[in-house]
Amino acid sequence: MPMIRPDGRWQLIVWCALTFVLELGVLLLVAFGATMLIMSIRFYYGPWADPPGTNEMHVVFMVLAVVATAVHTAIRWKRGTVPA
């Protein structure tokens, strides 16, 4: 997809906002899925109803998703380009 410099600043603001929200939603779903998968595996192989460390692991995955999205949006903003 070719990238162009936007005519106005609003085009870049809208593009970055939309991609931030969509990317964050997708990454949060991936983090939730990874947590559930790991928790299910630990539940199957361990004697726990709620495996220890699951809540902390979920928080770490969510924080990583937010940080990755913020960094990617900052890079996109610095480039200052939107799809053609």
PDB file of N, CA, C and O in Angstrom, chain B, residues numbered from 101:
ATOM      1  N   MET B 101       0.853  -1.168   0.000  1.00  0.00           N
ATOM      2  CA  MET B 101       0.000   0.000   0.000  1.00  0.00           C
ATOM      3  C   MET B 101       0.903   1.237   0.000  1.00  0.00           C
ATOM      4  O   MET B 101       1.702   1.423   0.918  1.00  0.00           O
ATOM      5  N   PRO B 102       0.779   2.073  -1.016  1.00  0.00           N
ATOM      6  CA  PRO B 102       1.621   3.279  -1.046  1.00  0.00           C
ATOM      7  C   PRO B 102       1.195   4.275   0.037  1.00  0.00           C
ATOM      8  O   PRO B 102       0.010   4.419   0.340  1.00  0.00           O
ATOM      9  N   MET B 103       2.171   4.945   0.602  1.00  0.00           N
ATOM     10  CA  MET B 103       1.904   5.935   1.642  1.00  0.00           C
ATOM     11  C   MET B 103       2.180   7.324   1.091  1.00  0.00           C
ATOM     12  O   MET B 103       3.117   7.513   0.316  1.00  0.00           O
ATOM     13  N   ILE B 104       1.368   8.294   1.490  1.00  0.00           N
ATOM     14  CA  ILE B 104       1.533   9.678   1.039  1.00  0.00           C
ATOM     15  C   ILE B 104       1.539  10.602   2.255  1.00  0.00           C
ATOM     16  O   ILE B 104       1.097  10.227   3.341  1.00  0.00           O
ATOM     17  N   ARG B 105       2.039  11.795   2.052  1.00  0.00           N
ATOM     18  CA  ARG B 105       1.946  12.836   3.082  1.00  0.00           C
ATOM     19  C   ARG B 105       0.546  13.443   2.994  1.00  0.00           C
ATOM     20  O   ARG B 105       0.105  13.811   1.905  1.00  0.00           O
ATOM     21  N   PRO B 106      -0.154  13.553   4.117  1.00  0.00           N
ATOM     22  CA  PRO B 106      -1.517  14.098   4.073  1.00  0.00           C
ATOM     23  C   PRO B 106      -1.526  15.583   3.756  1.00  0.00           C
ATOM     24  O   PRO B 106      -0.580  16.307   4.065  1.00  0.00           O
ATOM     25  N   ASP B 107      -2.632  16.033   3.122  1.00  0.00           N
ATOM     26  CA  ASP B 107      -2.801  17.447   2.816  1.00  0.00           C
ATOM     27  C   ASP B 107      -2.988  18.256   4.093  1.00  0.00           C
ATOM     28  O   ASP B 107      -2.403  19.329   4.248  1.00  0.00           O
ATOM     29  N   GLY B 108      -3.788  17.750   4.988  1.00  0.00           N
ATOM     30  CA  GLY B 108      -4.049  18.443   6.249  1.00  0.00           C
ATOM     31  C   GLY B 108      -3.665  17.573   7.427  1.00  0.00           C
ATOM     32  O   GLY B 108      -3.519  16.357   7.299  1.00  0.00           O
ATOM     33  N   ARG B 109      -3.505  18.202   8.564  1.00  0.00           N
ATOM     34  CA  ARG B 109      -3.116  17.477   9.773  1.00  0.00           C
ATOM     35  C   ARG B 109      -4.233  16.571  10.270  1.00  0.00           C
ATOM     36  O   ARG B 109      -3.969  15.548  10.901  1.00  0.00           O
ATOM     37  N   TRP B 110      -5.499  16.947   9.985  1.00  0.00           N
ATOM     38  CA  TRP B 110      -6.625  16.159  10.469  1.00  0.00           C
ATOM     39  C   TRP B 110      -6.649  14.766   9.872  1.00  0.00           C
ATOM     40  O   TRP B 110      -7.050  13.810  10.535  1.00  0.00           O
ATOM     41  N   GLN B 111      -6.227  14.647   8.633  1.00  0.00           N
ATOM     42  CA  GLN B 111      -6.192  13.334   7.991  1.00  0.00           C
ATOM     43  C   GLN B 111      -5.238  12.405   8.742  1.00  0.00           C
ATOM     44  O   GLN B 111      -5.554  11.233   8.944  1.00  0.00           O
ATOM     45  N   LEU B 112      -4.106  12.902   9.147  1.00  0.00           N
ATOM     46  CA  LEU B 112      -3.145  12.105   9.913  1.00  0.00           C
ATOM     47  C   LEU B 112      -3.682  11.785  11.300  1.00  0.00           C
ATOM     48  O   LEU B 112      -3.511  10.669  11.790  1.00  0.00           O
ATOM     49  N   ILE B 113      -4.330  12.757  11.936  1.00  0.00           N
ATOM     50  CA  ILE B 113      -4.883  12.538  13.272  1.00  0.00           C
ATOM     51  C   ILE B 113      -5.941  11.440  13.233  1.00  0.00           C
ATOM     52  O   ILE B 113      -5.938  10.535  14.067  1.00  0.00           O
ATOM     53  N   VAL B 114      -6.839  11.525  12.268  1.00  0.00           N
ATOM     54  CA  VAL B 114      -7.906  10.523  12.154  1.00  0.00           C
ATOM     55  C   VAL B 114      -7.317   9.153  11.844  1.00  0.00           C
ATOM     56  O   VAL B 114      -7.725   8.157  12.442  1.00  0.00           O
ATOM     57  N   TRP B 115      -6.371   9.091  10.926  1.00  0.00           N
ATOM     58  CA  TRP B 115      -5.756   7.813  10.556  1.00  0.00           C
ATOM     59  C   TRP B 115      -5.056   7.187  11.762  1.00  0.00           C
ATOM     60  O   TRP B 115      -5.232   5.997  12.022  1.00  0.00           O
ATOM     61  N   CYS B 116      -4.280   7.952  12.489  1.00  0.00           N
ATOM     62  CA  CYS B 116      -3.571   7.413  13.652  1.00  0.00           C
ATOM     63  C   CYS B 116      -4.545   6.981  14.745  1.00  0.00           C
ATOM     64  O   CYS B 116      -4.334   5.958  15.397  1.00  0.00           O
ATOM     65  N   ALA B 117      -5.612   7.758  14.947  1.00  0.00           N
ATOM     66  CA  ALA B 117      -6.595   7.400  15.970  1.00  0.00           C
ATOM     67  C   ALA B 117      -7.314   6.107  15.619  1.00  0.00           C
ATOM     68  O   ALA B 117      -7.470   5.230  16.469  1.00  0.00           O
ATOM     69  N   LEU B 118      -7.749   5.985  14.380  1.00  0.00           N
ATOM     70  CA  LEU B 118      -8.449   4.773  13.965  1.00  0.00           C
ATOM     71  C   LEU B 118      -7.555   3.543  14.040  1.00  0.00           C
ATOM     72  O   LEU B 118      -7.970   2.504  14.553  1.00  0.00           O
ATOM     73  N   THR B 119      -6.349   3.653  13.540  1.00  0.00           N
ATOM     74  CA  THR B 119      -5.458   2.496  13.575  1.00  0.00           C
ATOM     75  C   THR B 119      -5.058   2.146  15.004  1.00  0.00           C
ATOM     76  O   THR B 119      -4.867   0.972  15.321  1.00  0.00           O
ATOM     77  N   PHE B 120      -4.929   3.156  15.873  1.00  0.00           N
ATOM     78  CA  PHE B 120      -4.611   2.883  17.277  1.00  0.00           C
ATOM     79  C   PHE B 120      -5.715   2.060  17.922  1.00  0.00           C
ATOM     80  O   PHE B 120      -5.445   1.055  18.580  1.00  0.00           O
ATOM     81  N   VAL B 121      -6.951   2.483  17.733  1.00  0.00           N
ATOM     82  CA  VAL B 121      -8.081   1.780  18.351  1.00  0.00           C
ATOM     83  C   VAL B 121      -8.209   0.365  17.795  1.00  0.00           C
ATOM     84  O   VAL B 121      -8.385  -0.585  18.558  1.00  0.00           O
ATOM     85  N   LEU B 122      -8.121   0.216  16.484  1.00  0.00           N
ATOM     86  CA  LEU B 122      -8.241  -1.111  15.877  1.00  0.00           C
ATOM     87  C   LEU B 122      -7.096  -2.027  16.271  1.00  0.00           C
ATOM     88  O   LEU B 122      -7.315  -3.189  16.615  1.00  0.00           O
ATOM     89  N   GLU B 123      -5.886  -1.513  16.224  1.00  0.00           N
ATOM     90  CA  GLU B 123      -4.726  -2.328  16.582  1.00  0.00           C
ATOM     91  C   GLU B 123      -4.766  -2.713  18.062  1.00  0.00           C
ATOM     92  O   GLU B 123      -4.445  -3.847  18.420  1.00  0.00           O
ATOM     93  N   LEU B 124      -5.154  -1.784  18.907  1.00  0.00           N
ATOM     94  CA  LEU B 124      -5.249  -2.088  20.331  1.00  0.00           C
ATOM     95  C   LEU B 124      -6.298  -3.161  20.581  1.00  0.00           C
ATOM     96  O   LEU B 124      -6.069  -4.076  21.371  1.00  0.00           O
ATOM     97  N   GLY B 125      -7.436  -3.060  19.925  1.00  0.00           N
ATOM     98  CA  GLY B 125      -8.472  -4.082  20.081  1.00  0.00           C
ATOM     99  C   GLY B 125      -7.999  -5.459  19.664  1.00  0.00           C
ATOM    100  O   GLY B 125      -8.249  -6.445  20.357  1.00  0.00           O
ATOM    101  N   VAL B 126      -7.316  -5.529  18.530  1.00  0.00           N
ATOM    102  CA  VAL B 126      -6.813  -6.817  18.052  1.00  0.00           C
ATOM    103  C   VAL B 126      -5.757  -7.377  19.005  1.00  0.00           C
ATOM    104  O   VAL B 126      -5.792  -8.561  19.340  1.00  0.00           O
ATOM    105  N   LEU B 127      -4.833  -6.545  19.436  1.00  0.00           N
ATOM    106  CA  LEU B 127      -3.785  -7.029  20.332  1.00  0.00           C
ATOM    107  C   LEU B 127      -4.331  -7.422  21.701  1.00  0.00           C
ATOM    108  O   LEU B 127      -3.826  -8.363  22.314  1.00  0.00           O
ATOM    109  N   LEU B 128      -5.348  -6.722  22.193  1.00  0.00           N
ATOM    110  CA  LEU B 128      -5.952  -7.122  23.460  1.00  0.00           C
ATOM    111  C   LEU B 128      -6.670  -8.461  23.324  1.00  0.00           C
ATOM    112  O   LEU B 128      -6.645  -9.268  24.253  1.00  0.00           O
ATOM    113  N   LEU B 129      -7.302  -8.707  22.192  1.00  0.00           N
ATOM    114  CA  LEU B 129      -7.922 -10.009  21.963  1.00  0.00           C
ATOM    115  C   LEU B 129      -6.872 -11.117  21.876  1.00  0.00           C
ATOM    116  O   LEU B 129      -7.081 -12.212  22.398  1.00  0.00           O
ATOM    117  N   VAL B 130      -5.756 -10.840  21.228  1.00  0.00           N
ATOM    118  CA  VAL B 130      -4.662 -11.818  21.152  1.00  0.00           C
ATOM    119  C   VAL B 130      -4.100 -12.090  22.548  1.00  0.00           C
ATOM    120  O   VAL B 130      -3.826 -13.239  22.894  1.00  0.00           O
ATOM    121  N   ALA B 131      -3.928 -11.042  23.346  1.00  0.00           N
ATOM    122  CA  ALA B 131      -3.421 -11.217  24.705  1.00  0.00           C
ATOM    123  C   ALA B 131      -4.393 -12.041  25.545  1.00  0.00           C
ATOM    124  O   ALA B 131      -3.975 -12.907  26.314  1.00  0.00           O
ATOM    125  N   PHE B 132      -5.684 -11.771  25.397  1.00  0.00           N
ATOM    126  CA  PHE B 132      -6.691 -12.542  26.125  1.00  0.00           C
ATOM    127  C   PHE B 132      -6.670 -14.006  25.688  1.00  0.00           C
ATOM    128  O   PHE B 132      -6.735 -14.906  26.525  1.00  0.00           O
ATOM    129  N   GLY B 133      -6.580 -14.243  24.388  1.00  0.00           N
ATOM    130  CA  GLY B 133      -6.527 -15.614  23.867  1.00  0.00           C
ATOM    131  C   GLY B 133      -5.297 -16.358  24.348  1.00  0.00           C
ATOM    132  O   GLY B 133      -5.384 -17.530  24.714  1.00  0.00           O
ATOM    133  N   ALA B 134      -4.143 -15.684  24.352  1.00  0.00           N
ATOM    134  CA  ALA B 134      -2.911 -16.315  24.835  1.00  0.00           C
ATOM    135  C   ALA B 134      -3.026 -16.661  26.315  1.00  0.00           C
ATOM    136  O   ALA B 134      -2.584 -17.727  26.744  1.00  0.00           O
ATOM    137  N   THR B 135      -3.617 -15.764  27.090  1.00  0.00           N
ATOM    138  CA  THR B 135      -3.809 -16.033  28.518  1.00  0.00           C
ATOM    139  C   THR B 135      -4.717 -17.234  28.722  1.00  0.00           C
ATOM    140  O   THR B 135      -4.425 -18.098  29.549  1.00  0.00           O
ATOM    141  N   MET B 136      -5.802 -17.297  27.988  1.00  0.00           N
ATOM    142  CA  MET B 136      -6.738 -18.419  28.140  1.00  0.00           C
ATOM    143  C   MET B 136      -6.094 -19.726  27.701  1.00  0.00           C
ATOM    144  O   MET B 136      -6.314 -20.761  28.330  1.00  0.00           O
ATOM    145  N   LEU B 137      -5.307 -19.697  26.639  1.00  0.00           N
ATOM    146  CA  LEU B 137      -4.632 -20.903  26.172  1.00  0.00           C
ATOM    147  C   LEU B 137      -3.635 -21.406  27.211  1.00  0.00           C
ATOM    148  O   LEU B 137      -3.622 -22.591  27.547  1.00  0.00           O
ATOM    149  N   ILE B 138      -2.813 -20.512  27.712  1.00  0.00           N
ATOM    150  CA  ILE B 138      -1.822 -20.906  28.708  1.00  0.00           C
ATOM    151  C   ILE B 138      -2.508 -21.364  29.993  1.00  0.00           C
ATOM    152  O   ILE B 138      -2.083 -22.344  30.605  1.00  0.00           O
ATOM    153  N   MET B 139      -3.561 -20.668  30.405  1.00  0.00           N
ATOM    154  CA  MET B 139      -4.283 -21.065  31.607  1.00  0.00           C
ATOM    155  C   MET B 139      -4.915 -22.444  31.428  1.00  0.00           C
ATOM    156  O   MET B 139      -4.903 -23.249  32.359  1.00  0.00           O
ATOM    157  N   SER B 140      -5.460 -22.724  30.259  1.00  0.00           N
ATOM    158  CA  SER B 140      -6.063 -24.029  30.001  1.00  0.00           C
ATOM    159  C   SER B 140      -5.026 -25.145  30.047  1.00  0.00           C
ATOM    160  O   SER B 140      -5.281 -26.216  30.598  1.00  0.00           O
ATOM    161  N   ILE B 141      -3.866 -24.893  29.470  1.00  0.00           N
ATOM    162  CA  ILE B 141      -2.791 -25.889  29.496  1.00  0.00           C
ATOM    163  C   ILE B 141      -2.327 -26.127  30.921  1.00  0.00           C
ATOM    164  O   ILE B 141      -2.135 -27.271  31.332  1.00  0.00           O
ATOM    165  N   ARG B 142      -2.147 -25.053  31.674  1.00  0.00           N
ATOM    166  CA  ARG B 142      -1.723 -25.195  33.076  1.00  0.00           C
ATOM    167  C   ARG B 142      -2.797 -25.876  33.911  1.00  0.00           C
ATOM    168  O   ARG B 142      -2.474 -26.658  34.806  1.00  0.00           O
ATOM    169  N   PHE B 143      -4.049 -25.600  33.641  1.00  0.00           N
ATOM    170  CA  PHE B 143      -5.141 -26.241  34.371  1.00  0.00           C
ATOM    171  C   PHE B 143      -5.181 -27.738  34.069  1.00  0.00           C
ATOM    172  O   PHE B 143      -5.420 -28.551  34.962  1.00  0.00           O
ATOM    173  N   TYR B 144      -4.947 -28.097  32.808  1.00  0.00           N
ATOM    174  CA  TYR B 144      -4.986 -29.504  32.410  1.00  0.00           C
ATOM    175  C   TYR B 144      -3.860 -30.307  33.061  1.00  0.00           C
ATOM    176  O   TYR B 144      -4.077 -31.432  33.510  1.00  0.00           O
ATOM    177  N   TYR B 145      -2.662 -29.730  33.113  1.00  0.00           N
ATOM    178  CA  TYR B 145      -1.501 -30.454  33.636  1.00  0.00           C
ATOM    179  C   TYR B 145      -1.242 -30.226  35.121  1.00  0.00           C
ATOM    180  O   TYR B 145      -0.333 -30.838  35.681  1.00  0.00           O
ATOM    181  N   GLY B 146      -2.011 -29.367  35.768  1.00  0.00           N
ATOM    182  CA  GLY B 146      -1.773 -29.083  37.180  1.00  0.00           C
ATOM    183  C   GLY B 146      -3.016 -29.339  38.011  1.00  0.00           C
ATOM    184  O   GLY B 146      -4.108 -29.503  37.467  1.00  0.00           O
ATOM    185  N   PRO B 147      -2.858 -29.374  39.306  1.00  0.00           N
ATOM    186  CA  PRO B 147      -3.995 -29.656  40.187  1.00  0.00           C
ATOM    187  C   PRO B 147      -4.775 -28.404  40.602  1.00  0.00           C
ATOM    188  O   PRO B 147      -5.497 -28.444  41.598  1.00  0.00           O
ATOM    189  N   TRP B 148      -4.651 -27.297  39.868  1.00  0.00           N
ATOM    190  CA  TRP B 148      -5.245 -26.036  40.306  1.00  0.00           C
ATOM    191  C   TRP B 148      -6.546 -25.755  39.582  1.00  0.00           C
ATOM    192  O   TRP B 148      -6.687 -26.046  38.394  1.00  0.00           O
ATOM    193  N   ALA B 149      -7.501 -25.182  40.314  1.00  0.00           N
ATOM    194  CA  ALA B 149      -8.714 -24.679  39.671  1.00  0.00           C
ATOM    195  C   ALA B 149      -8.426 -23.309  39.055  1.00  0.00           C
ATOM    196  O   ALA B 149      -8.986 -22.960  38.016  1.00  0.00           O
ATOM    197  N   ASP B 150      -7.559 -22.542  39.696  1.00  0.00           N
ATOM    198  CA  ASP B 150      -7.104 -21.248  39.180  1.00  0.00           C
ATOM    199  C   ASP B 150      -5.587 -21.250  39.297  1.00  0.00           C
ATOM    200  O   ASP B 150      -5.051 -20.963  40.368  1.00  0.00           O
ATOM    201  N   PRO B 151      -4.879 -21.574  38.204  1.00  0.00           N
ATOM    202  CA  PRO B 151      -3.422 -21.689  38.283  1.00  0.00           C
ATOM    203  C   PRO B 151      -2.774 -20.416  38.833  1.00  0.00           C
ATOM    204  O   PRO B 151      -3.178 -19.315  38.458  1.00  0.00           O
ATOM    205  N   PRO B 152      -1.780 -20.547  39.711  1.00  0.00           N
ATOM    206  CA  PRO B 152      -1.136 -19.363  40.278  1.00  0.00           C
ATOM    207  C   PRO B 152      -0.408 -18.552  39.210  1.00  0.00           C
ATOM    208  O   PRO B 152       0.196 -19.105  38.291  1.00  0.00           O
ATOM    209  N   GLY B 153      -0.478 -17.245  39.349  1.00  0.00           N
ATOM    210  CA  GLY B 153       0.216 -16.350  38.426  1.00  0.00           C
ATOM    211  C   GLY B 153      -0.572 -16.001  37.179  1.00  0.00           C
ATOM    212  O   GLY B 153      -0.085 -15.252  36.333  1.00  0.00           O
ATOM    213  N   THR B 154      -1.783 -16.530  37.048  1.00  0.00           N
ATOM    214  CA  THR B 154      -2.574 -16.269  35.843  1.00  0.00           C
ATOM    215  C   THR B 154      -2.977 -14.800  35.748  1.00  0.00           C
ATOM    216  O   THR B 154      -2.900 -14.204  34.674  1.00  0.00           O
ATOM    217  N   ASN B 155      -3.401 -14.221  36.850  1.00  0.00           N
ATOM    218  CA  ASN B 155      -3.806 -12.810  36.826  1.00  0.00           C
ATOM    219  C   ASN B 155      -2.631 -11.906  36.464  1.00  0.00           C
ATOM    220  O   ASN B 155      -2.782 -10.970  35.677  1.00  0.00           O
ATOM    221  N   GLU B 156      -1.471 -12.184  37.034  1.00  0.00           N
ATOM    222  CA  GLU B 156      -0.283 -11.382  36.733  1.00  0.00           C
ATOM    223  C   GLU B 156       0.122 -11.536  35.270  1.00  0.00           C
ATOM    224  O   GLU B 156       0.493 -10.561  34.617  1.00  0.00           O
ATOM    225  N   MET B 157       0.050 -12.771  34.758  1.00  0.00           N
ATOM    226  CA  MET B 157       0.391 -13.016  33.357  1.00  0.00           C
ATOM    227  C   MET B 157      -0.571 -12.244  32.447  1.00  0.00           C
ATOM    228  O   MET B 157      -0.152 -11.668  31.443  1.00  0.00           O
ATOM    229  N   HIS B 158      -1.848 -12.236  32.798  1.00  0.00           N
ATOM    230  CA  HIS B 158      -2.841 -11.518  32.000  1.00  0.00           C
ATOM    231  C   HIS B 158      -2.532 -10.016  31.993  1.00  0.00           C
ATOM    232  O   HIS B 158      -2.618  -9.374  30.946  1.00  0.00           O
ATOM    233  N   VAL B 159      -2.180  -9.463  33.132  1.00  0.00           N
ATOM    234  CA  VAL B 159      -1.838  -8.039  33.218  1.00  0.00           C
ATOM    235  C   VAL B 159      -0.601  -7.737  32.375  1.00  0.00           C
ATOM    236  O   VAL B 159      -0.566  -6.726  31.673  1.00  0.00           O
ATOM    237  N   VAL B 160       0.403  -8.593  32.435  1.00  0.00           N
ATOM    238  CA  VAL B 160       1.631  -8.387  31.650  1.00  0.00           C
ATOM    239  C   VAL B 160       1.313  -8.410  30.159  1.00  0.00           C
ATOM    240  O   VAL B 160       1.800  -7.562  29.412  1.00  0.00           O
ATOM    241  N   PHE B 161       0.499  -9.375  29.715  1.00  0.00           N
ATOM    242  CA  PHE B 161       0.139  -9.441  28.298  1.00  0.00           C
ATOM    243  C   PHE B 161      -0.637  -8.196  27.860  1.00  0.00           C
ATOM    244  O   PHE B 161      -0.411  -7.679  26.766  1.00  0.00           O
ATOM    245  N   MET B 162      -1.539  -7.720  28.699  1.00  0.00           N
ATOM    246  CA  MET B 162      -2.320  -6.529  28.363  1.00  0.00           C
ATOM    247  C   MET B 162      -1.427  -5.287  28.288  1.00  0.00           C
ATOM    248  O   MET B 162      -1.580  -4.460  27.388  1.00  0.00           O
ATOM    249  N   VAL B 163      -0.497  -5.163  29.234  1.00  0.00           N
ATOM    250  CA  VAL B 163       0.425  -4.018  29.216  1.00  0.00           C
ATOM    251  C   VAL B 163       1.296  -4.068  27.965  1.00  0.00           C
ATOM    252  O   VAL B 163       1.526  -3.039  27.330  1.00  0.00           O
ATOM    253  N   LEU B 164       1.782  -5.252  27.607  1.00  0.00           N
ATOM    254  CA  LEU B 164       2.586  -5.381  26.390  1.00  0.00           C
ATOM    255  C   LEU B 164       1.781  -4.988  25.147  1.00  0.00           C
ATOM    256  O   LEU B 164       2.321  -4.367  24.231  1.00  0.00           O
ATOM    257  N   ALA B 165       0.508  -5.342  25.112  1.00  0.00           N
ATOM    258  CA  ALA B 165      -0.343  -4.972  23.974  1.00  0.00           C
ATOM    259  C   ALA B 165      -0.495  -3.458  23.883  1.00  0.00           C
ATOM    260  O   ALA B 165      -0.414  -2.893  22.792  1.00  0.00           O
ATOM    261  N   VAL B 166      -0.712  -2.799  25.012  1.00  0.00           N
ATOM    262  CA  VAL B 166      -0.880  -1.345  25.016  1.00  0.00           C
ATOM    263  C   VAL B 166       0.425  -0.648  24.632  1.00  0.00           C
ATOM    264  O   VAL B 166       0.415   0.299  23.847  1.00  0.00           O
ATOM    265  N   VAL B 167       1.542  -1.112  25.182  1.00  0.00           N
ATOM    266  CA  VAL B 167       2.845  -0.495  24.871  1.00  0.00           C
ATOM    267  C   VAL B 167       3.187  -0.686  23.395  1.00  0.00           C
ATOM    268  O   VAL B 167       3.636   0.255  22.740  1.00  0.00           O
ATOM    269  N   ALA B 168       2.980  -1.889  22.864  1.00  0.00           N
ATOM    270  CA  ALA B 168       3.283  -2.139  21.451  1.00  0.00           C
ATOM    271  C   ALA B 168       2.434  -1.250  20.548  1.00  0.00           C
ATOM    272  O   ALA B 168       2.929  -0.720  19.553  1.00  0.00           O
ATOM    273  N   THR B 169       1.169  -1.088  20.890  1.00  0.00           N
ATOM    274  CA  THR B 169       0.292  -0.235  20.089  1.00  0.00           C
ATOM    275  C   THR B 169       0.721   1.230  20.175  1.00  0.00           C
ATOM    276  O   THR B 169       0.732   1.934  19.165  1.00  0.00           O
ATOM    277  N   ALA B 170       1.068   1.682  21.359  1.00  0.00           N
ATOM    278  CA  ALA B 170       1.490   3.080  21.524  1.00  0.00           C
ATOM    279  C   ALA B 170       2.782   3.359  20.759  1.00  0.00           C
ATOM    280  O   ALA B 170       2.908   4.401  20.115  1.00  0.00           O
ATOM    281  N   VAL B 171       3.731   2.444  20.826  1.00  0.00           N
ATOM    282  CA  VAL B 171       4.998   2.628  20.106  1.00  0.00           C
ATOM    283  C   VAL B 171       4.756   2.627  18.602  1.00  0.00           C
ATOM    284  O   VAL B 171       5.310   3.454  17.878  1.00  0.00           O
ATOM    285  N   HIS B 172       3.934   1.705  18.137  1.00  0.00           N
ATOM    286  CA  HIS B 172       3.655   1.641  16.703  1.00  0.00           C
ATOM    287  C   HIS B 172       2.948   2.905  16.219  1.00  0.00           C
ATOM    288  O   HIS B 172       3.237   3.398  15.128  1.00  0.00           O
ATOM    289  N   THR B 173       2.028   3.430  17.020  1.00  0.00           N
ATOM    290  CA  THR B 173       1.337   4.668  16.652  1.00  0.00           C
ATOM    291  C   THR B 173       2.291   5.857  16.671  1.00  0.00           C
ATOM    292  O   THR B 173       2.204   6.735  15.813  1.00  0.00           O
ATOM    293  N   ALA B 174       3.197   5.890  17.637  1.00  0.00           N
ATOM    294  CA  ALA B 174       4.191   6.975  17.690  1.00  0.00           C
ATOM    295  C   ALA B 174       5.090   6.949  16.463  1.00  0.00           C
ATOM    296  O   ALA B 174       5.425   8.002  15.919  1.00  0.00           O
ATOM    297  N   ILE B 175       5.480   5.777  16.029  1.00  0.00           N
ATOM    298  CA  ILE B 175       6.303   5.655  14.818  1.00  0.00           C
ATOM    299  C   ILE B 175       5.509   6.114  13.601  1.00  0.00           C
ATOM    300  O   ILE B 175       6.026   6.828  12.742  1.00  0.00           O
ATOM    301  N   ARG B 176       4.255   5.700  13.541  1.00  0.00           N
ATOM    302  CA  ARG B 176       3.386   6.101  12.422  1.00  0.00           C
ATOM    303  C   ARG B 176       3.211   7.623  12.405  1.00  0.00           C
ATOM    304  O   ARG B 176       3.239   8.242  11.342  1.00  0.00           O
ATOM    305  N   TRP B 177       3.029   8.224  13.594  1.00  0.00           N
ATOM    306  CA  TRP B 177       2.847   9.669  13.694  1.00  0.00           C
ATOM    307  C   TRP B 177       4.123  10.399  13.259  1.00  0.00           C
ATOM    308  O   TRP B 177       4.052  11.411  12.561  1.00  0.00           O
ATOM    309  N   LYS B 178       5.283   9.890  13.666  1.00  0.00           N
ATOM    310  CA  LYS B 178       6.554  10.541  13.322  1.00  0.00           C
ATOM    311  C   LYS B 178       6.796  10.505  11.818  1.00  0.00           C
ATOM    312  O   LYS B 178       7.304  11.469  11.246  1.00  0.00           O
ATOM    313  N   ARG B 179       6.432   9.391  11.175  1.00  0.00           N
ATOM    314  CA  ARG B 179       6.574   9.319   9.715  1.00  0.00           C
ATOM    315  C   ARG B 179       5.660  10.310   9.030  1.00  0.00           C
ATOM    316  O   ARG B 179       6.015  10.886   8.001  1.00  0.00           O
ATOM    317  N   GLY B 180       4.472  10.510   9.605  1.00  0.00           N
ATOM    318  CA  GLY B 180       3.534  11.496   9.069  1.00  0.00           C
ATOM    319  C   GLY B 180       2.932  11.119   7.741  1.00  0.00           C
ATOM    320  O   GLY B 180       2.649  11.988   6.917  1.00  0.00           O
ATOM    321  N   THR B 181       2.731   9.826   7.520  1.00  0.00           N
ATOM    322  CA  THR B 181       2.150   9.382   6.249  1.00  0.00           C
ATOM    323  C   THR B 181       0.863   8.613   6.514  1.00  0.00           C
ATOM    324  O   THR B 181       0.668   8.038   7.585  1.00  0.00           O
ATOM    325  N   VAL B 182      -0.007   8.619   5.512  1.00  0.00           N
ATOM    326  CA  VAL B 182      -1.256   7.868   5.547  1.00  0.00           C
ATOM    327  C   VAL B 182      -1.359   7.074   4.240  1.00  0.00           C
ATOM    328  O   VAL B 182      -0.691   7.415   3.264  1.00  0.00           O
ATOM    329  N   PRO B 183      -2.188   6.016   4.205  1.00  0.00           N
ATOM    330  CA  PRO B 183      -2.325   5.262   2.947  1.00  0.00           C
ATOM    331  C   PRO B 183      -2.910   6.106   1.843  1.00  0.00           C
ATOM    332  O   PRO B 183      -3.739   6.982   2.088  1.00  0.00           O
ATOM    333  N   ALA B 184      -2.482   5.844   0.639  1.00  0.00           N
ATOM    334  CA  ALA B 184      -2.967   6.605  -0.531  1.00  0.00           C
ATOM    335  C   ALA B 184      -4.361   6.195  -0.897  1.00  0.00           C
ATOM    336  O   ALA B 184      -4.931   6.725  -1.851  1.00  0.00           O
TER     337      ALA B 184
END
